Amino acid sequence: MVSRRKRKVPAHKGKCSLRSGGWILLGVFCGLVLVLALFFSSRGGRPPFDEARSFEHILHQCSFGPRIPGTKAHRDCLEYITKELGRYATQITHHNFIHMSYALNKEVTGTNIWARLKGSQAKESILLCAHWDSRPFADRDPSPANRGKGVPGANDGASGVALLLEVARILGCKPPTREVHIILFDMEDMGDLPPNALHKDPFCIGSTRFVQDNPDFRPSWGILVDMVGKRGLRIKKEAISVSWAPHLVHRIWTIALKKGSTVFSEEVGQPIFDDHVPFLQRGIPVVNLIDMDYPYWHTAEDTPDKCSPKSLREVAEVILEVIYGP
């Protein structure tokens, strides 16, 4: 009897081993499904921010060359951004305006790109914005030979656009309750040019004209992203935002703290005249997320190799929590 049981054991073990393997595979599969379900439920069912895809948008913009109004690079980039936003937006509008530029010594057409993404409920509308132009002259470059060249604008310009294009994809896949307006402003970076001249172009030409021409556009609040792509990003609380939109600053930084972000600093930074100011002057709270501690600012070395996909992701994940939150 004992020997017969012993002879049956190998066959029996083999049969049980096959069944166990099947159960193990099934268990692994169910576990994976559960992990993915928890992963997406923690984000309200929305897809994760793809930092590699976002970084590709920086590369693509810079491949056109400096996006200076009146140039082919500017026109090509306008077409590219419009096409990308068109994949997810329910409506896109080009807000065109004319500006007589002292720096360029001619009249040029600027275009603000305005994309609307409907929310799942008529709760409120919010604004996400950046600027998509790049500076016509690298006036802060250490080499005099480069100061007449256009700035590549990888961090100062392309990074904010790249972040918002990927955010638009997520919003398109999983609409939040809020309606979101993404506006990419033109001619932000022509200020104080030409150097040492009596008459100079101002900064924030596109956002100023947008607010003037669209007085009925009054989102509940907004976030501006500018120069958010550099390696070792550290965003201080921009001083104008702290003074004019303290509750929104607190909300953003509270979420960043809960997420354990290493990018957002509790330190208050310098006041920066940027595309949020025209909205603040209309009583619309808009916070500027910016890191001005960037040695390649307004130089010919503001190139994609100075940027990091991780920086884009860290900022975007906080913004998405604000958008999808209560």
C-alpha positions in Angstrom: 0.0 0.0 0.0 2.8 2.3 0.9 4.7 1.6 -2.3 1.6 2.2 -4.4 1.0 5.6 -2.8 4.7 6.4 -3.4 4.4 5.5 -7.1 1.3 7.8 -7.5 2.9 10.7 -5.8 5.0 11.9 -8.8 2.0 11.9 -11.1 -0.1 13.5 -8.5 2.5 16.2 -7.8 2.8 16.9 -11.5 -0.9 17.3 -11.8 -1.1 19.6 -8.8 1.9 21.6 -10.0 0.1 22.3 -13.3 -3.0 23.4 -11.6 -1.1 25.5 -9.1 0.8 27.2 -11.9 -2.5 28.1 -13.5 -3.8 29.5 -10.3 -0.6 31.4 -9.7 -0.8 33.0 -13.2 -4.5 33.9 -12.5 -3.5 35.4 -9.2 -0.8 37.5 -10.7 -3.1 38.7 -13.4 -5.8 39.7 -10.9 -3.2 41.4 -8.8 -2.0 43.4 -11.7 -5.6 44.4 -12.6 -6.1 45.5 -8.9 -2.9 47.5 -8.8 -3.8 49.3 -12.1 -7.3 49.9 -10.8 -6.0 51.4 -7.6 -3.4 53.4 -9.6 -6.0 55.1 -11.8 -8.6 55.4 -9.1 -6.1 57.4 -7.0 -6.0 59.8 -9.9 -9.7 59.9 -10.4 -9.5 57.5 -13.3 -7.3 59.8 -15.4 -4.2 58.6 -17.3 -0.8 59.5 -15.8 1.3 62.4 -17.1 3.7 61.1 -19.7 6.9 63.0 -19.1 8.6 61.5 -22.2 5.8 62.6 -24.4 5.8 66.1 -22.9 9.6 66.4 -23.4 9.2 65.5 -27.0 7.0 68.6 -27.4 10.0 70.7 -26.2 12.2 69.1 -28.8 9.6 69.6 -31.5 9.1 73.3 -30.8 12.9 73.9 -30.7 13.3 72.0 -34.0 11.6 74.9 -35.8 14.1 77.4 -34.5 13.4 80.5 -32.4 9.7 81.3 -32.5 10.0 85.0 -33.4 6.9 86.7 -34.7 6.9 87.2 -38.4 9.2 84.2 -39.1 8.6 80.8 -40.7 9.6 79.1 -37.4 6.8 81.1 -35.7 4.2 80.1 -38.3 5.3 76.5 -38.3 5.1 76.3 -34.5 1.7 77.9 -34.5 0.4 75.2 -36.9 2.0 72.5 -34.7 0.6 73.7 -31.4 -2.9 74.2 -32.9 -2.9 70.7 -34.4 -1.8 69.2 -31.1 -4.4 71.0 -29.0 -7.0 70.2 -31.7 -6.7 66.5 -30.8 -8.3 67.2 -27.4 -10.0 70.6 -27.3 -13.7 71.1 -28.1 -12.9 74.6 -29.6 -9.8 76.4 -30.7 -9.6 80.1 -31.4 -6.7 82.2 -32.8 -6.8 85.6 -31.1 -4.8 87.7 -33.6 -3.4 91.2 -32.9 -1.0 93.7 -34.6 2.0 95.2 -32.8 4.5 97.7 -34.1 7.7 96.4 -32.7 10.7 98.6 -31.9 13.0 95.6 -31.6 12.0 94.1 -35.0 11.6 97.5 -36.5 8.3 96.5 -38.3 4.7 95.7 -37.7 4.1 92.1 -36.8 1.1 89.9 -36.2 0.8 88.0 -32.9 -1.4 85.1 -32.2 -2.7 83.9 -28.9 -3.8 80.3 -29.1 -7.0 79.7 -27.1 -8.3 76.1 -26.5 -11.4 75.2 -24.6 -11.9 71.8 -23.0 -15.4 71.2 -21.7 -15.9 69.9 -18.2 -18.2 67.1 -17.2 -20.3 69.5 -15.1 -21.1 73.2 -15.4 -19.1 73.9 -12.2 -16.7 76.7 -13.1 -14.1 77.6 -15.7 -10.4 77.9 -15.0 -7.4 79.1 -16.9 -4.1 77.3 -17.7 -1.6 79.4 -19.6 2.0 79.8 -20.9 3.8 81.8 -23.6 4.8 80.1 -26.8 7.1 82.7 -28.4 10.8 82.9 -27.9 13.0 86.1 -27.4 14.2 87.7 -30.7 17.6 88.4 -29.4 19.9 86.6 -26.9 20.8 89.9 -25.2 22.1 88.3 -22.0 24.4 85.9 -23.7 28.0 86.2 -22.5 29.3 86.1 -26.1 28.6 89.4 -28.0 28.5 87.3 -31.2 25.4 85.5 -30.0 23.5 88.6 -28.9 22.0 89.2 -32.3 20.6 85.7 -32.5 17.2 84.5 -31.5 16.9 82.5 -28.2 16.1 78.8 -28.7 13.6 79.1 -25.8 13.6 75.4 -24.6 12.9 76.4 -21.0 11.8 79.9 -21.5 8.8 79.3 -23.7 8.7 75.7 -24.9 8.6 74.0 -21.5 5.4 75.6 -20.4 3.7 74.8 -23.7 5.0 71.2 -23.6 3.6 70.7 -20.1 0.2 72.1 -21.1 0.0 70.0 -24.3 0.4 66.8 -22.2 -2.1 68.1 -19.6 -4.5 68.8 -22.5 -4.2 65.1 -23.5 -5.1 64.0 -20.0 -8.1 66.4 -19.8 -9.3 65.2 -23.1 -9.2 61.6 -22.0 -10.8 62.2 -18.6 -12.7 65.6 -18.4 -12.7 67.2 -15.0 -15.9 68.7 -13.6 -14.4 72.2 -14.5 -14.2 73.7 -17.9 -10.6 74.4 -18.7 -9.3 77.1 -21.0 -5.7 76.7 -22.1 -4.3 79.9 -23.6 -0.8 80.2 -25.0 0.3 83.8 -25.3 2.4 85.3 -28.0 4.9 88.1 -27.7 5.5 87.7 -24.0 9.3 87.8 -24.4 10.0 91.0 -26.4 10.3 93.3 -23.4 13.2 95.8 -23.0 14.3 95.4 -26.6 16.2 96.8 -28.2 18.7 97.3 -25.4 19.8 100.8 -24.5 17.1 102.3 -26.8 14.8 105.1 -25.8 11.7 103.3 -27.0 11.4 99.6 -26.2 8.8 96.8 -26.6 7.0 95.9 -23.4 6.8 92.4 -21.9 3.5 90.4 -22.0 2.1 92.0 -25.1 -0.1 89.0 -26.0 -1.7 88.5 -22.6 -2.3 92.3 -22.2 -4.0 92.4 -25.6 -6.0 89.3 -24.8 -7.4 90.7 -21.6 -8.2 94.0 -23.3 -10.0 92.3 -26.2 -11.9 89.8 -24.1 -13.4 91.6 -21.1 -16.1 89.0 -20.6 -13.6 86.2 -20.2 -13.5 85.8 -16.4 -12.3 82.3 -15.2 -12.6 81.6 -11.5 -8.8 81.2 -11.2 -5.8 80.3 -13.2 -2.2 79.0 -13.2 0.6 80.3 -15.4 3.6 78.0 -16.1 6.8 79.7 -17.3 10.3 78.3 -17.2 9.3 75.0 -15.6 11.5 72.6 -17.4 15.1 73.1 -16.1 17.0 70.4 -14.3 17.0 70.8 -10.6 13.8 72.9 -10.8 12.9 74.8 -7.6 9.7 77.0 -7.7 9.5 79.7 -5.1 6.3 81.5 -4.3 6.3 84.4 -6.7 5.8 87.6 -4.8 3.1 89.2 -7.0 1.1 85.9 -6.8 1.5 85.9 -3.0 0.2 89.4 -2.7 -2.7 89.2 -5.2 -3.8 85.5 -5.1 -2.7 84.2 -1.6 -5.5 81.7 -1.3 -4.7 80.0 -4.6 -0.9 80.0 -3.7 -1.8 78.3 -0.5 -4.0 75.7 -2.2 -1.3 74.8 -4.8 1.5 74.6 -2.2 -0.6 72.5 0.2 -1.2 70.0 -2.5 2.5 70.0 -3.5 3.4 69.3 0.2 0.9 66.4 0.4 2.4 64.9 -2.7 5.9 65.2 -1.3 7.1 67.3 -4.2 10.7 68.5 -4.0 10.1 71.2 -6.6 7.9 73.6 -4.7 9.7 75.7 -2.1 8.1 77.6 0.8 10.4 80.5 0.2 8.9 83.7 -1.3 10.7 84.7 -4.5 11.1 88.0 -6.3 8.1 89.7 -8.0 8.0 89.0 -11.7 6.0 90.9 -14.3 4.6 88.0 -16.3 1.4 86.9 -18.2 -0.5 86.6 -14.9 -0.4 90.3 -14.2 -3.0 91.5 -16.7 -5.5 89.0 -15.2 -4.7 90.0 -11.6 -5.3 93.6 -12.6 -8.8 92.5 -13.6 -9.4 90.8 -10.3 -8.9 87.3 -11.6 -6.5 85.2 -9.3 -3.8 83.7 -11.4 -0.6 82.3 -9.9 2.8 82.3 -11.7 4.8 79.0 -11.4 8.3 80.0 -12.4 11.9 79.4 -11.5 14.0 82.4 -12.5 17.3 80.9 -11.2 18.4 79.9 -14.7 21.8 80.9 -15.9 20.8 80.4 -19.6 17.9 82.8 -19.5 17.8 85.0 -22.6 21.0 83.4 -24.0 21.7 81.1 -27.0 22.2 78.3 -24.6 18.6 77.9 -23.6 18.4 74.5 -25.3 16.6 71.2 -24.6 19.6 69.6 -22.9 19.1 72.0 -20.0 15.6 70.6 -19.4 14.4 67.6 -17.6 11.3 65.4 -18.2 11.1 64.9 -14.4 10.7 68.6 -13.8 7.7 68.8 -16.2 6.1 65.8 -14.5 6.5 67.1 -10.9 4.8 70.4 -11.8 2.1 68.8 -13.9 1.1 66.3 -11.3 0.5 69.1 -8.8 -1.5 71.1 -11.3 -3.6 68.1 -12.2 -4.5 67.5 -8.5 -5.6 71.1 -8.3 -7.8 70.8 -11.4 -9.4 67.5 -10.5 -9.7 68.3 -6.8 -12.7 69.9 -5.0 
